[in-house]
């Protein structure tokens, strides 16, 4: 898969199959197809985003491959930008992502998934 991550727009979703074997998980593909557009019914406040509010996101990656956090099937993770690799300090992307935290969105639009609940979280 080749994609260019874009801060505040690119999202990761769960795989179709959870497996402790990464190859099995990744080969199962995403629960929401790559390239899909997800539109939330309400704009989401995005700390650090120059426009401040977003409602449109693009599926470009897999995340939480074995559902370690037990989130909904239609969870998605918003990309906030690269981290600096430091274990001891947070860069601005990481601070913005931590400020965002976790949010429950009750409705979003996608041809196949309209009306499902989705739990979104952050990543950097």
N, C-alpha and C positions, 0 to 999 in steps of 0.2 A: 504494500500500500504506500503510495507516495502522496503526501499532502504537505501543505505549508500551514502550520498552526497560526491562528490569528487571535490575538488577545481579545477577550470578551465575546467572541463569536463562535470559536471552535469548541465542540463538546466531544466528550467520550461517553460511550454507553456500555451497558453490560453486554457480554457475549450471549449467544443463543444457548450455549451449554456451559455450565460451570464444571471445571475439572481441575484437580491439582496438577495435571499435566498441561503446561502452557500450550504445547502444540495442538492438543485436542481442543482446548478452549479457543484459541485464536482461529483455528481452521473452521470452527462452527459459525464464525461470522458474527456481526453485531445484531442485537435484538431489533434495533431500528437501522435499516440499511445505510451504509456509507453514502454520503452525498445528500441524505435527506435534510430537509429544512424543518426545524421545529419552531413553531410560533406560539408563544405563551399568550393567554387571553389578556393578561395585564403586563405592563412593562415592569421589569425587575431593576431595582436600584443596584448599580454596579460600582462599588467604590473604586476610584482610580480611573474609571472610564471617562474620556473627555466629554462624551455626550451625557453620561450619568445614568441613562436608562436604556435598557435593551429588551426586545421581545422576540428577536429572531436569531436562531442558532443553527449551526451546521454540523452534522455528524461526520467526524473525521477520524475517530480513534476508539479503541476499546479501553475500558477502565474497570478497576475492582474485579479482576478476572475470576476470582472464586467467591465473590460476594461476601467478603470478610465482615462487612458492616451490616449485613442483613437488610439491605435497602430494597425498595420496590423494584420490580422487573424493569420498569421504565425510568429508572434513575438516570440522570445525566450529570456530568462533571464539566463545569465551565473552565476553560483554559484562561488563566490570568497572565501568562507570560513566563519566561524562563526564570529559574532560580539561579542563584550564584554558586551553588554547590557547597556553601558553607553549612556546617552542622551547628554553628554557634550564633549566627546572626541572620536576621531576615532582611531580604532586599525589599524594595517597595512593592513589587508584584506579590510577594508572599504576604506582606502586611495587608495589602488590599484584599487578597483572597481570604485571609483569616478574618478580616473585618466583615466580609460577606457571610462567611460561615455556611450554614445549611438552611434551606428554605423548602417548604412543601408547596408545590404548585398543584392546584386541583384540576386545572384544565389546560390542555394545549392542543394545537392542531397539527395533525400529520394525517395524510390520507388514510392510512391503515389503523391509526391508533387514537383517533379523536376521542376526547373525553376521559381518557385514563389518567389516574393520578400519577404524578412523577415527583420523586424527591431529588432535588438538585443539590450539589455541593460544589466545592471549589478545588482548583488545582493550580499549581504554578510549576 
